[in-house]
Amino acid sequence: MANSIIKKLKDSGLKGRGGGGFPVGLKWELAKKAKGKVKYVICNASEGEPNVFKDGYILKNYLGEVINGISLAMETISAETGYIYINSKYFKEMEESIKLAIGKRKIIIFEKKARYIGGEETAICESIEGKRAEPRKKPPFLTDSGLFGCPTLMNNVETFYYISKIAQGKYEKKRFYSVNGDVENPGVYELPEEMTIFEVLKKTGNYPSFDFFAQVGGGASGEIMIMEELNRPVSGAGSITIFDRKKTNVFALMEKWAEFFHLGNCDKCVPCREGAYRIYEMVKKKKLDYDILDELFLSLKESSFCALGRGIPIPFISLIEKVIKNEKY
């Protein structure tokens, strides 16, 4: 059974839908082969980035499939205990329904009370262990040494949903997209995974009739793309946010991102802690010093301890280069 599901996962080509895109079959194989008498499975339901809400939609509508995927993982790697690490909003809304779906399975619901960075995989382990939610140095990776120092398999909600579909022979190479912003039909849509941004917007009746730009992949960390760049697949967490060029206050938008990163990081490393604050400070004053920003972005990309800090420059650089400088703010 274990080898069978791993082969199915590999044959499917499924990659993690939490943003990292690591091959799921390979991750499961590594966790299965890892040496350890005690192993754990964690479902990451910490989704908390602005304008990303697909995992919450899946939990509300397809909870049984998600629990089934977690159970398959536990059986495959011989883990006695599983965890659902869930953000506070979803926990308050769905605790009872999740408990009912879990039944007698040994799956523990753990409410996330940390900042946004508390959803990073190693920070999740720290949090469940009762420590401060901040990232660990990698390697070792979770499949070798994760929760309580034991081999740990972690996937996000959407990934477990599709694992269940693969086990049932019902996987159609689709993914979930969060579409929002200045659109007619905001919501979550399940569509082919290779659809371009343009095709998703057209298919869902959300392609604007006005001049716009889009933020793709995440609602804070996602890259800004102009209309000429939409002929590519949706990346990251599957989010598409549309902004009307004429109506959007770019400084208010950047301030929203900057505040999110400033309040959401763990304060562990200087580049992220100080860099996020300096960007927030500058944007709030509506005075952009491009030389200082370039230094901050370089420091964040090259010196941040984890991917959160390294990803902070992406939305700012793309917005500045593609929108702000072209429109001479």
Backbone bond lengths (Angstrom), bond angles and torsions (degrees), N, CA, C in turn:
res aa  C-N    CA-C-N  psi(-1)  N-CA   C-N-CA  omega(-1)  CA-C   N-CA-C  phi
1 M - - - 1.468 - - 1.528 111.63 -
2 A 1.361 116.43 -47.30 1.467 120.93 -177.51 1.513 111.34 -61.91
3 N 1.343 116.62 -48.43 1.459 120.14 179.96 1.515 111.62 -66.39
4 S 1.330 116.06 -32.15 1.459 121.33 -179.59 1.526 111.51 -65.09
5 I 1.339 117.63 -47.52 1.465 120.21 -178.98 1.523 110.75 -68.69
6 I 1.325 117.94 -36.15 1.464 119.87 177.69 1.527 110.37 -64.17
7 K 1.326 117.31 -40.61 1.468 120.63 177.04 1.526 110.41 -62.99
8 K 1.325 116.39 -42.26 1.466 119.92 178.43 1.529 111.14 -61.75
9 L 1.326 116.41 -40.79 1.458 120.41 179.04 1.525 111.01 -64.82
10 K 1.319 116.12 -42.89 1.459 119.68 178.61 1.521 111.29 -64.79
11 D 1.332 115.92 -45.36 1.467 120.46 -179.31 1.529 111.77 -62.93
12 S 1.332 116.49 -31.19 1.468 120.71 -178.25 1.526 112.46 -71.67
13 G 1.347 115.59 -26.11 1.463 119.43 -175.94 1.514 113.62 76.26
14 L 1.336 117.17 11.36 1.467 120.76 -178.00 1.519 111.30 -60.35
15 K 1.326 115.09 132.80 1.462 121.81 174.60 1.521 109.01 -116.75
16 G 1.332 115.76 152.85 1.456 120.66 -177.54 1.514 112.09 -55.49
17 R 1.324 116.50 138.16 1.456 121.36 -176.22 1.528 112.86 -102.41
18 G 1.325 115.93 17.79 1.452 119.16 177.85 1.516 113.07 -88.24
19 G 1.332 116.46 -4.56 1.460 120.34 179.98 1.515 113.18 123.03
20 G 1.349 117.35 -26.58 1.461 121.15 -177.04 1.520 113.54 -80.94
21 G 1.329 116.77 -31.39 1.451 120.89 176.48 1.519 115.58 70.56
22 F 1.345 118.54 28.26 1.467 121.14 179.94 1.532 108.96 -78.69
23 P 1.339 118.24 139.73 1.467 120.63 179.27 1.528 112.21 -57.09
24 V 1.324 116.69 123.50 1.459 121.56 -173.78 1.523 111.69 -67.56
25 G 1.330 117.28 -43.58 1.464 120.63 -178.88 1.514 112.36 -59.31
26 L 1.324 116.71 -40.96 1.463 121.06 178.94 1.523 110.88 -66.10
27 K 1.331 116.81 -42.52 1.474 120.16 178.90 1.521 110.57 -60.73
28 W 1.330 117.11 -44.24 1.464 120.61 179.58 1.528 110.97 -64.35
29 E 1.309 116.95 -39.13 1.459 120.59 179.09 1.521 111.11 -64.11
30 L 1.334 116.64 -41.33 1.461 121.07 178.53 1.529 110.56 -63.69
31 A 1.324 116.34 -42.12 1.472 120.07 179.93 1.525 111.30 -67.46
32 K 1.311 117.09 -37.64 1.462 120.89 179.64 1.530 111.36 -66.46
33 K 1.346 116.21 -40.19 1.457 121.17 -177.08 1.533 113.13 -80.21
34 A 1.322 116.88 -17.08 1.464 120.63 -177.42 1.528 110.44 -60.99
35 K 1.321 115.61 141.00 1.461 120.83 -178.97 1.525 110.10 -84.50
36 G 1.316 114.99 129.24 1.454 119.78 178.66 1.515 110.37 166.81
37 K 1.328 116.20 133.94 1.462 120.44 179.98 1.529 111.16 -72.85
38 V 1.333 115.72 -28.96 1.464 120.73 -179.75 1.524 108.59 -115.96
39 K 1.326 115.97 130.57 1.458 121.27 177.35 1.525 109.20 -134.01
40 Y 1.344 115.18 158.62 1.462 120.17 -178.71 1.523 110.91 -132.28
41 V 1.334 114.40 155.19 1.463 122.34 172.12 1.528 107.72 -123.14
42 I 1.317 116.23 133.88 1.469 120.41 179.11 1.523 109.52 -126.62
43 C 1.331 115.90 129.97 1.462 121.96 170.77 1.524 107.39 -96.88
44 N 1.317 115.98 118.05 1.457 121.01 -179.14 1.531 109.36 -85.98
45 A 1.326 115.18 104.10 1.472 121.42 177.80 1.525 109.19 -116.14
46 S 1.332 115.54 34.89 1.467 120.58 -174.78 1.522 112.84 -84.84
47 E 1.323 117.46 0.76 1.468 124.29 -177.43 1.527 112.23 -28.44
48 G 1.345 115.94 117.30 1.458 118.31 -176.46 1.512 114.34 -150.41
49 E 1.334 117.31 7.68 1.456 119.72 178.80 1.528 109.71 -78.56
50 P 1.323 118.74 142.16 1.463 120.51 179.25 1.529 111.95 -53.52
51 N 1.323 116.58 140.49 1.472 123.57 174.63 1.528 113.80 65.70
52 V 1.335 117.50 16.97 1.464 121.79 172.99 1.525 106.59 -119.41
53 F 1.335 116.53 114.60 1.469 118.91 -173.81 1.527 112.34 -144.29
54 K 1.328 117.82 18.42 1.463 121.13 -177.88 1.524 112.64 -68.34
55 D 1.340 117.93 -38.46 1.462 119.87 -178.55 1.527 111.41 -64.40
56 G 1.331 116.01 -38.06 1.460 119.60 176.33 1.521 111.13 -62.86
57 Y 1.322 116.52 -40.10 1.465 122.06 177.49 1.527 110.63 -62.02
58 I 1.330 116.44 -43.72 1.465 121.27 -179.66 1.526 110.66 -64.29
59 L 1.327 117.16 -43.76 1.461 120.41 179.34 1.525 111.64 -61.17
60 K 1.322 116.40 -36.74 1.460 119.79 -178.89 1.526 112.27 -74.79
61 N 1.332 116.71 -31.53 1.460 120.22 -172.13 1.526 115.39 -108.45
62 Y 1.338 116.81 -22.56 1.466 119.77 -175.48 1.530 111.34 -136.62
63 L 1.305 116.16 40.59 1.465 121.10 -175.26 1.525 111.78 -59.66
64 G 1.319 117.99 -39.49 1.466 121.22 -179.23 1.517 112.49 -59.05
65 E 1.346 116.56 -41.85 1.469 120.29 178.93 1.523 111.29 -64.80
66 V 1.335 116.21 -39.16 1.472 119.87 179.96 1.528 110.44 -64.39
67 I 1.326 116.89 -46.67 1.464 120.96 179.23 1.529 110.36 -62.58
68 N 1.312 116.40 -38.48 1.463 120.27 177.57 1.525 111.24 -62.74
69 G 1.333 116.07 -40.78 1.465 120.07 177.57 1.518 112.18 -63.11
70 I 1.328 116.89 -40.50 1.467 121.50 177.71 1.530 110.04 -63.93
71 S 1.325 115.94 -43.79 1.466 120.73 179.61 1.524 111.66 -61.95
72 L 1.332 116.88 -41.22 1.466 121.41 176.53 1.522 110.95 -59.79
73 A 1.334 116.07 -41.55 1.464 120.63 179.30 1.524 110.93 -63.66
74 M 1.324 116.40 -44.25 1.463 120.46 -179.92 1.526 110.74 -61.84
75 E 1.320 116.26 -43.17 1.458 120.91 179.77 1.533 110.93 -66.28
76 T 1.323 116.00 -40.72 1.470 120.95 -175.35 1.518 112.86 -65.88
77 I 1.337 117.08 -42.16 1.477 119.09 -176.59 1.525 111.92 -100.42
78 S 1.342 117.18 5.07 1.469 122.82 -179.49 1.527 111.88 63.07
79 A 1.314 115.31 50.07 1.462 121.07 176.33 1.524 109.05 -100.27
80 E 1.303 116.80 128.74 1.457 120.26 -179.95 1.519 112.11 -80.50
81 T 1.327 116.21 -26.20 1.466 120.34 -173.91 1.523 110.88 -126.42
82 G 1.329 114.90 136.87 1.452 121.17 173.92 1.521 109.90 -121.97
83 Y 1.328 116.61 158.45 1.464 122.01 178.16 1.527 109.57 -129.97
84 I 1.324 115.74 144.66 1.463 121.31 166.23 1.520 105.81 -112.60
85 Y 1.306 115.68 108.47 1.469 122.05 -178.75 1.521 106.79 -93.20
86 I 1.333 116.16 106.49 1.464 120.50 -165.53 1.523 112.11 -124.09
87 N 1.331 116.57 141.03 1.466 118.80 -178.93 1.529 110.63 -68.59
88 S 1.305 115.76 158.94 1.471 121.37 -170.95 1.523 113.05 -60.79
89 K 1.332 116.87 -37.41 1.469 120.44 -179.11 1.522 110.46 -62.37
90 Y 1.317 116.79 -50.03 1.462 120.56 179.55 1.534 110.89 -66.12
91 F 1.335 115.55 -36.28 1.470 119.85 179.88 1.529 110.53 -60.32
92 K 1.323 116.47 -45.65 1.464 120.64 -178.92 1.528 111.12 -66.05
93 E 1.325 116.50 -36.09 1.460 120.68 -176.50 1.532 112.98 -79.66
94 M 1.341 116.70 -32.17 1.470 118.74 -166.91 1.525 115.76 -127.45
95 E 1.320 118.89 8.57 1.462 120.43 -176.25 1.527 111.87 -53.34
96 E 1.310 116.70 -48.60 1.472 119.85 -175.23 1.524 111.91 -67.96
97 S 1.325 117.37 -41.31 1.469 120.01 179.96 1.521 110.91 -67.10
98 I 1.337 117.20 -34.87 1.463 120.24 177.81 1.527 110.37 -68.41
99 K 1.337 117.09 -42.88 1.470 120.61 177.87 1.526 110.58 -59.29
100 L 1.321 115.77 -40.50 1.460 120.36 179.81 1.529 110.62 -65.03
101 A 1.334 116.84 -41.01 1.471 121.36 -179.65 1.527 111.40 -69.43
102 I 1.318 116.94 -33.64 1.475 121.13 179.32 1.525 110.97 -67.12
103 G 1.321 115.79 -39.40 1.465 120.10 -179.69 1.521 111.39 62.92
104 K 1.332 116.78 -127.91 1.462 122.04 -177.42 1.533 112.82 -92.21
105 R 1.306 117.41 1.79 1.464 119.76 178.39 1.530 109.93 -65.17
106 K 1.319 116.19 148.96 1.463 120.19 -179.80 1.530 109.40 -87.49
107 I 1.334 114.03 70.83 1.464 121.90 178.33 1.522 107.29 -121.68
108 I 1.314 115.92 124.00 1.463 122.49 -175.45 1.525 109.74 -101.38
109 I 1.337 116.10 132.10 1.474 120.64 175.04 1.526 107.86 -88.88
110 F 1.322 116.46 122.66 1.467 120.89 -178.12 1.527 108.44 -119.94
111 E 1.329 116.39 116.34 1.461 120.91 -177.96 1.531 111.52 -77.27
112 K 1.320 114.99 126.95 1.470 120.61 176.55 1.527 109.23 -77.27
113 K 1.334 115.68 124.73 1.463 119.93 177.32 1.523 111.22 -122.11
114 A 1.328 115.76 6.20 1.464 120.80 -178.57 1.524 110.74 -87.21
115 R 1.329 115.32 176.51 1.459 120.76 175.07 1.524 110.02 -67.23
116 Y 1.335 115.22 -179.59 1.466 119.73 -178.41 1.525 111.84 -54.86
117 I 1.336 117.43 -40.95 1.467 120.62 -178.58 1.529 111.17 -60.74
118 G 1.326 116.61 -18.14 1.462 120.83 177.06 1.514 113.11 -62.44
119 G 1.347 117.67 -6.84 1.449 121.44 176.28 1.516 113.20 -93.75
120 E 1.329 117.66 -2.79 1.473 121.14 174.78 1.521 107.18 -70.16
121 E 1.337 117.46 142.28 1.465 120.37 -167.01 1.527 114.37 -58.07
122 T 1.312 117.96 -42.26 1.464 118.09 -179.45 1.533 111.06 -75.49
123 A 1.346 116.64 -30.87 1.463 120.26 176.11 1.529 110.53 -66.35
124 I 1.331 116.42 -32.47 1.469 120.62 175.82 1.523 110.14 -61.84
125 C 1.319 116.36 -44.01 1.470 120.04 178.48 1.527 110.78 -61.79
126 E 1.331 116.36 -43.76 1.467 120.22 178.10 1.534 110.13 -59.13
127 S 1.319 116.04 -43.47 1.461 120.88 -177.45 1.527 111.64 -64.69
128 I 1.333 117.17 -46.84 1.463 120.65 179.43 1.526 110.94 -62.82
129 E 1.334 116.42 -32.55 1.467 120.93 178.67 1.527 112.53 -75.77
130 G 1.340 116.69 -2.90 1.456 120.28 178.09 1.520 114.05 88.62
131 K 1.318 116.39 13.93 1.460 121.05 -179.57 1.526 110.21 -101.24
132 R 1.329 115.79 176.61 1.465 120.97 175.79 1.528 108.97 -66.83
133 A 1.327 116.83 134.66 1.467 121.02 -175.33 1.522 110.91 -78.52
134 E 1.319 115.80 89.60 1.456 120.87 175.34 1.522 109.42 -139.66
135 P 1.327 117.70 152.55 1.470 120.98 -173.98 1.521 112.98 -65.93
136 R 1.328 114.90 151.27 1.452 122.46 172.87 1.526 109.49 -98.52
137 K 1.298 114.94 162.38 1.456 120.18 173.98 1.527 109.21 -73.61
138 K 1.332 116.05 138.40 1.462 121.70 177.23 1.523 109.65 -124.08
139 P 1.380 119.64 139.59 1.460 126.29 -2.76 1.536 112.54 -69.61
140 P 1.359 117.94 168.60 1.466 127.06 5.62 1.526 112.19 -73.34
141 F 1.346 115.18 149.43 1.451 121.34 176.66 1.520 109.68 -88.29
142 L 1.315 115.78 163.31 1.465 120.50 -173.80 1.519 113.42 -57.48
143 T 1.322 117.34 -36.14 1.463 119.20 -177.51 1.525 112.09 -64.02
144 D 1.325 117.52 -19.31 1.470 121.78 175.40 1.522 111.72 -99.44
145 S 1.329 115.70 -45.14 1.466 119.79 -177.03 1.523 108.92 -148.86
146 G 1.313 115.91 99.51 1.452 120.74 -177.74 1.509 112.34 -120.33
147 L 1.328 116.89 -111.80 1.458 121.91 -178.03 1.528 110.79 -65.40
148 F 1.321 115.93 125.14 1.475 123.09 -178.34 1.531 111.88 54.82
149 G 1.327 116.00 29.58 1.456 121.50 178.11 1.516 114.52 75.18
150 C 1.330 116.87 10.43 1.472 121.43 -177.15 1.534 110.83 -104.18
151 P 1.340 117.44 156.42 1.463 120.20 175.80 1.532 110.60 -55.06
152 T 1.316 116.18 130.77 1.465 121.22 -173.64 1.524 110.27 -135.91
153 L 1.319 115.69 134.03 1.458 121.84 176.93 1.518 108.46 -108.58
154 M 1.338 116.44 121.19 1.462 120.35 -179.32 1.527 110.33 -126.46
155 N 1.334 114.81 130.35 1.458 122.16 170.73 1.517 108.32 -136.58
156 N 1.325 116.66 164.03 1.457 118.04 179.75 1.528 110.86 -91.80
157 V 1.309 116.69 177.59 1.462 123.24 -173.81 1.526 111.87 -56.96
158 E 1.328 116.87 -51.48 1.465 120.12 -177.38 1.523 111.63 -61.66
159 T 1.321 116.43 -38.53 1.464 120.50 179.25 1.527 110.66 -61.76
160 F 1.328 117.37 -46.20 1.466 120.30 179.05 1.531 111.34 -63.39
161 Y 1.317 116.92 -34.79 1.472 120.34 176.74 1.528 109.83 -60.17
162 Y 1.330 116.57 -47.35 1.470 118.92 -177.33 1.532 112.22 -74.51
163 I 1.311 117.42 -26.67 1.467 120.33 172.87 1.529 109.54 -60.49
164 S 1.324 115.63 -43.05 1.459 120.46 177.76 1.525 110.67 -61.89
165 K 1.327 116.66 -42.18 1.459 121.47 178.46 1.527 111.33 -62.72
166 I 1.326 116.81 -41.66 1.466 121.54 179.53 1.522 110.27 -63.33
167 A 1.333 116.45 -42.97 1.474 120.64 179.65 1.526 111.43 -61.73
168 Q 1.333 116.23 -30.60 1.463 121.32 -179.42 1.529 112.43 -89.09
169 G 1.337 116.35 -2.39 1.458 119.96 -177.45 1.514 113.23 72.35
170 K 1.341 116.85 26.73 1.465 121.43 -175.98 1.529 113.52 -116.96
171 Y 1.316 116.77 14.29 1.466 119.85 -178.37 1.525 110.36 -77.42
172 E 1.327 117.00 128.54 1.465 122.45 -176.48 1.524 112.12 -118.81
173 K 1.336 116.26 23.46 1.471 121.98 178.92 1.542 111.34 54.67
174 K 1.313 113.75 51.84 1.458 120.19 176.64 1.527 109.74 -113.94
175 R 1.316 115.59 171.02 1.448 121.39 173.33 1.525 108.60 -149.88
176 F 1.335 116.14 169.33 1.458 121.30 179.70 1.525 110.31 -99.35
177 Y 1.328 115.24 139.89 1.460 122.35 179.42 1.524 109.30 -121.87
178 S 1.338 116.41 132.17 1.464 121.07 171.30 1.528 106.70 -95.01
179 V 1.330 117.54 118.13 1.466 121.94 179.85 1.520 108.18 -116.12
180 N 1.328 116.89 126.15 1.457 119.70 -176.48 1.521 110.80 -157.98
181 G 1.324 115.84 -175.77 1.459 120.92 -177.88 1.510 110.88 99.80
182 D 1.321 116.74 -141.84 1.466 122.07 -179.18 1.526 110.26 -82.63
183 V 1.330 116.36 69.40 1.462 122.23 -177.26 1.530 110.20 -132.35
184 E 1.333 115.30 162.13 1.466 121.14 -178.60 1.531 112.36 -80.27
185 N 1.336 116.47 -34.73 1.461 120.48 -172.35 1.526 112.10 -129.13
186 P 1.328 117.95 68.08 1.467 119.76 -179.95 1.524 111.03 -64.73
187 G 1.327 116.35 151.45 1.456 119.20 177.69 1.509 112.32 156.05
188 V 1.325 115.91 -169.36 1.462 122.83 178.75 1.521 108.09 -108.74
189 Y 1.328 116.04 132.27 1.465 121.63 -177.76 1.521 110.00 -129.15
190 E 1.339 115.93 137.90 1.457 121.31 174.55 1.525 108.03 -101.09
191 L 1.333 115.98 114.52 1.460 122.37 -174.32 1.529 109.66 -142.04
192 P 1.337 118.52 167.07 1.467 120.57 179.24 1.527 112.78 -52.34
193 E 1.336 116.22 138.65 1.462 121.02 -172.83 1.529 113.91 -68.84
194 E 1.337 117.77 -22.33 1.460 120.29 -179.33 1.523 113.25 -93.65
195 M 1.307 117.82 6.91 1.464 120.88 177.51 1.526 109.98 -61.06
196 T 1.315 116.51 140.91 1.462 119.78 176.39 1.527 109.33 -78.59
197 I 1.315 115.06 165.53 1.470 120.31 177.56 1.523 109.43 -58.14
198 F 1.334 115.79 -44.52 1.470 121.79 178.90 1.527 110.54 -57.48
199 E 1.325 116.84 -46.62 1.463 121.41 -177.80 1.521 112.02 -65.94
200 V 1.321 117.03 -39.10 1.469 120.10 177.91 1.525 110.31 -62.35
201 L 1.320 115.87 -45.75 1.471 120.03 -179.83 1.523 111.27 -63.10
202 K 1.321 116.94 -41.60 1.467 121.05 178.95 1.532 111.01 -66.16
203 K 1.338 115.98 -46.99 1.462 121.79 -176.40 1.523 111.94 -61.44
204 T 1.323 116.83 -35.21 1.468 121.29 -176.18 1.529 112.57 -93.08
205 G 1.318 116.80 3.60 1.462 120.40 -179.31 1.508 112.75 69.60
206 N 1.345 115.25 32.89 1.468 120.16 -175.66 1.531 114.03 -119.17
207 Y 1.350 116.77 10.89 1.467 116.84 178.76 1.530 108.36 -77.98
208 P 1.336 117.50 120.29 1.466 120.73 -173.40 1.540 113.62 -67.96
209 S 1.297 114.80 155.76 1.464 121.63 175.56 1.524 110.84 -96.69
210 F 1.340 116.12 1.59 1.465 121.78 -177.91 1.527 110.07 -117.34
211 D 1.311 116.61 171.07 1.460 121.82 178.26 1.533 108.74 -71.72
212 F 1.326 116.55 130.01 1.467 119.55 -173.24 1.523 111.21 -148.61
213 F 1.322 114.25 169.11 1.461 121.19 165.28 1.519 107.18 -133.54
214 A 1.334 115.92 161.96 1.461 120.38 -175.64 1.520 110.32 -126.21
215 Q 1.324 115.58 148.72 1.462 120.89 169.91 1.521 106.68 -108.69
216 V 1.323 116.48 124.45 1.462 120.88 -169.28 1.530 111.66 -123.89
217 G 1.315 115.96 135.42 1.461 121.93 176.18 1.509 112.69 107.74
218 G 1.311 117.02 -42.56 1.460 123.37 178.91 1.505 109.25 -159.46
219 G 1.320 117.33 158.52 1.455 120.96 -177.09 1.508 114.35 -86.35
220 A 1.327 117.18 -2.82 1.468 122.04 173.86 1.523 109.16 -130.32
221 S 1.322 116.61 -47.00 1.466 121.25 -176.59 1.525 113.46 -88.09
222 G 1.339 117.55 -8.50 1.456 120.57 -176.24 1.521 113.51 -67.59
223 E 1.321 115.09 152.93 1.467 121.36 179.71 1.528 110.66 -79.53
224 I 1.332 115.92 143.15 1.456 121.54 174.22 1.518 108.60 -81.93
225 M 1.333 115.87 130.71 1.460 121.04 179.08 1.524 109.70 -127.96
226 I 1.315 115.53 137.60 1.462 120.17 177.79 1.528 109.07 -90.55
227 M 1.317 116.86 172.42 1.453 122.38 -170.87 1.529 112.81 -57.33
228 E 1.322 117.35 -31.79 1.462 121.62 -178.15 1.526 113.28 -75.40
229 E 1.333 117.82 -6.94 1.467 121.41 -173.91 1.532 113.85 -108.27
230 L 1.289 118.04 10.71 1.463 120.73 -169.66 1.524 114.53 -87.54
231 N 1.311 117.81 5.38 1.461 120.50 179.92 1.526 111.10 -91.94
232 R 1.334 115.77 53.49 1.465 122.40 178.12 1.528 109.24 -147.70
233 P 1.332 117.09 154.87 1.473 119.01 -178.75 1.523 112.15 -63.83
234 V 1.320 116.09 156.05 1.460 121.72 177.21 1.526 108.55 -74.76
235 S 1.313 116.66 134.66 1.464 121.59 -175.77 1.525 111.14 -104.01
236 G 1.337 114.69 -177.57 1.464 121.92 170.80 1.509 114.52 56.15
237 A 1.327 115.24 -129.46 1.463 121.73 -174.45 1.521 112.94 -85.98
238 G 1.330 117.80 8.90 1.460 120.97 173.67 1.513 115.35 78.58
239 S 1.327 116.50 23.64 1.462 120.28 -178.26 1.529 111.31 -97.96
240 I 1.346 116.14 139.29 1.464 122.49 172.31 1.524 107.22 -128.73
241 T 1.326 116.64 119.29 1.464 121.33 177.45 1.523 108.20 -119.28
242 I 1.321 116.28 127.22 1.464 122.09 -177.23 1.529 110.44 -100.96
243 F 1.337 115.40 135.81 1.463 121.29 178.68 1.522 109.87 -124.01
244 D 1.319 116.70 126.11 1.461 123.08 173.98 1.526 107.51 -72.03
245 R 1.327 116.85 119.56 1.468 120.23 -176.14 1.529 112.28 -57.00
246 K 1.327 117.05 -41.60 1.463 120.39 -175.29 1.529 112.39 -71.72
247 K 1.322 116.06 -31.37 1.465 119.57 -174.95 1.528 113.73 -94.10
248 T 1.321 117.38 -18.04 1.465 119.95 -172.20 1.515 112.71 -82.16
249 N 1.315 115.62 125.92 1.466 121.81 172.78 1.528 106.70 -86.65
250 V 1.337 116.81 105.50 1.463 120.04 -172.93 1.522 112.29 -66.14
251 F 1.318 117.18 -29.17 1.467 118.90 178.68 1.532 110.63 -72.16
252 A 1.332 116.61 -37.98 1.461 119.84 176.22 1.525 110.28 -64.84
253 L 1.332 116.05 -37.46 1.460 120.63 178.35 1.526 110.72 -64.80
254 M 1.331 116.34 -48.01 1.465 120.06 179.22 1.526 111.61 -64.79
255 E 1.325 116.35 -35.71 1.468 119.31 178.52 1.530 110.53 -63.97
256 K 1.333 116.12 -37.51 1.470 120.50 177.36 1.525 110.21 -62.35
257 W 1.346 117.11 -46.36 1.470 120.44 177.17 1.524 111.03 -61.44
258 A 1.343 114.82 -48.88 1.462 119.87 -174.75 1.527 111.49 -61.76
259 E 1.331 116.59 -40.84 1.466 120.24 178.22 1.524 110.25 -64.55
260 F 1.339 116.81 -40.79 1.458 121.26 179.38 1.524 110.60 -60.51
261 F 1.327 117.32 -47.82 1.467 120.49 -179.29 1.534 111.31 -69.43
262 H 1.313 116.64 -37.70 1.468 121.07 179.44 1.526 111.01 -63.34
263 L 1.330 117.01 -43.98 1.460 120.94 -177.96 1.529 113.11 -85.97
264 G 1.338 116.76 -20.86 1.457 120.43 -173.18 1.509 115.90 -93.30
265 N 1.346 117.95 -13.71 1.472 118.91 179.67 1.527 110.03 -80.77
266 C 1.315 116.71 168.27 1.467 120.02 -172.61 1.531 113.69 -93.14
267 D 1.332 116.81 -4.95 1.476 122.59 -179.16 1.523 113.45 70.23
268 K 1.332 117.15 12.81 1.467 119.49 -176.43 1.516 112.26 -71.18
269 C 1.341 116.60 -45.06 1.476 118.43 -176.00 1.527 111.02 -110.70
270 V 1.309 115.01 147.11 1.466 121.94 -175.71 1.531 112.67 -62.14
271 P 1.349 119.62 -46.45 1.471 118.79 -177.73 1.521 113.21 -55.57
272 C 1.316 117.08 -43.72 1.462 121.33 -178.03 1.529 110.98 -74.76
273 R 1.309 116.59 -46.59 1.473 121.04 -178.35 1.525 111.37 -61.36
274 E 1.329 116.27 -53.13 1.462 120.51 -176.40 1.520 111.64 -78.55
275 G 1.342 116.51 -38.07 1.460 119.98 -178.97 1.512 112.09 -63.82
276 A 1.329 116.91 -45.66 1.463 120.60 179.87 1.526 110.46 -62.18
277 Y 1.332 116.40 -39.11 1.465 119.41 -179.96 1.527 111.22 -68.50
278 R 1.327 117.43 -42.48 1.469 120.48 -179.24 1.527 111.05 -63.36
279 I 1.324 116.55 -39.70 1.463 120.22 177.47 1.527 109.79 -64.30
280 Y 1.315 116.39 -44.57 1.464 121.66 179.08 1.533 110.33 -59.75
281 E 1.305 116.11 -44.52 1.459 122.31 -179.52 1.531 110.90 -60.97
282 M 1.328 116.12 -45.84 1.459 121.64 -177.75 1.526 111.84 -67.11
283 V 1.316 116.00 -44.61 1.464 120.78 -178.33 1.526 110.58 -65.55
284 K 1.313 116.14 -38.73 1.471 121.04 -179.21 1.531 110.79 -62.65
285 K 1.320 116.79 -33.96 1.475 121.50 178.23 1.527 112.51 -81.50
286 K 1.346 116.44 -7.62 1.466 123.14 -179.48 1.528 112.48 59.92
287 K 1.330 114.94 33.41 1.467 120.18 177.17 1.525 108.09 -129.52
288 L 1.331 115.62 106.65 1.456 120.34 -177.14 1.519 110.89 -96.65
289 D 1.313 116.17 116.47 1.463 121.87 172.92 1.523 106.05 -97.04
290 Y 1.337 116.78 103.02 1.454 120.52 -172.24 1.526 112.90 -65.39
291 D 1.319 117.62 -30.43 1.470 119.58 178.27 1.532 110.90 -66.69
292 I 1.338 115.85 -44.72 1.470 119.63 178.23 1.526 110.47 -66.55
293 L 1.336 116.40 -41.59 1.462 119.90 179.14 1.525 110.93 -60.75
294 D 1.338 116.81 -40.89 1.470 120.04 179.02 1.525 110.98 -60.22
295 E 1.331 116.68 -40.20 1.466 121.11 178.73 1.531 110.97 -66.76
296 L 1.324 115.70 -42.46 1.467 120.08 178.90 1.528 111.02 -63.76
297 F 1.326 116.06 -44.23 1.470 120.12 -179.95 1.524 111.43 -63.10
298 L 1.332 116.20 -41.48 1.469 120.23 179.41 1.524 110.33 -63.61
299 S 1.331 115.81 -44.23 1.461 120.43 179.75 1.531 110.74 -62.01
300 L 1.333 116.89 -43.05 1.460 120.87 179.72 1.523 111.08 -63.34
301 K 1.330 116.81 -45.06 1.470 120.67 -177.39 1.522 112.62 -67.92
302 E 1.331 116.49 -36.36 1.461 120.26 -173.13 1.521 114.22 -93.89
303 S 1.341 117.51 -24.31 1.467 119.07 -169.05 1.521 115.90 -121.63
304 S 1.330 118.09 -8.14 1.469 119.18 -178.18 1.521 110.95 -65.27
305 F 1.313 116.18 145.47 1.460 121.79 -177.16 1.523 112.08 -68.43
306 C 1.343 117.14 -36.68 1.472 119.12 -176.40 1.518 111.10 -132.61
307 A 1.323 115.11 -179.41 1.469 121.80 -174.17 1.521 113.07 -66.60
308 L 1.334 118.69 -24.86 1.460 120.00 179.45 1.521 110.42 -59.73
309 G 1.321 116.63 -51.86 1.452 120.39 -179.57 1.521 112.36 -64.09
310 R 1.333 115.56 -39.71 1.466 119.46 -179.23 1.527 112.08 -67.23
311 G 1.334 115.98 -23.43 1.457 119.39 -179.04 1.522 114.41 -91.20
312 I 1.328 117.87 -12.19 1.468 120.67 -177.29 1.530 113.00 -56.64
313 P 1.336 119.92 -42.86 1.476 119.09 -176.95 1.526 114.65 -63.77
314 I 1.328 118.54 -24.68 1.472 121.59 -170.43 1.531 113.54 -53.85
315 P 1.335 120.36 -54.81 1.468 118.90 -177.77 1.523 112.75 -66.42
316 F 1.337 116.93 -38.91 1.463 120.38 -177.86 1.527 111.74 -66.40
317 I 1.326 116.63 -48.85 1.462 120.34 -179.59 1.523 110.58 -59.83
318 S 1.323 117.10 -46.23 1.465 119.79 -177.07 1.525 111.79 -67.61
319 L 1.329 118.10 -37.80 1.466 120.58 177.97 1.529 110.52 -67.85
320 I 1.314 116.77 -44.09 1.467 120.81 -179.17 1.526 111.14 -62.43
321 E 1.336 116.69 -48.03 1.460 120.79 -175.76 1.527 112.88 -71.48
322 K 1.335 116.68 -38.62 1.470 119.39 -172.94 1.519 114.79 -93.74
323 V 1.329 116.97 -23.01 1.458 119.79 -175.54 1.522 112.89 -121.73
324 I 1.327 117.12 -57.49 1.469 120.60 -171.77 1.513 112.31 -64.55
325 K 1.317 117.27 -50.80 1.467 119.69 -177.73 1.534 111.57 -66.52
326 N 1.320 116.33 -35.53 1.459 119.95 179.64 1.531 112.17 -69.27
327 E 1.330 116.43 -28.20 1.465 119.69 -178.28 1.517 112.70 -103.08
328 K 1.324 115.88 4.31 1.476 123.48 171.43 1.524 112.69 56.25
329 Y 1.314 115.33 58.22 1.485 119.50 175.82 1.524 109.25 -71.89
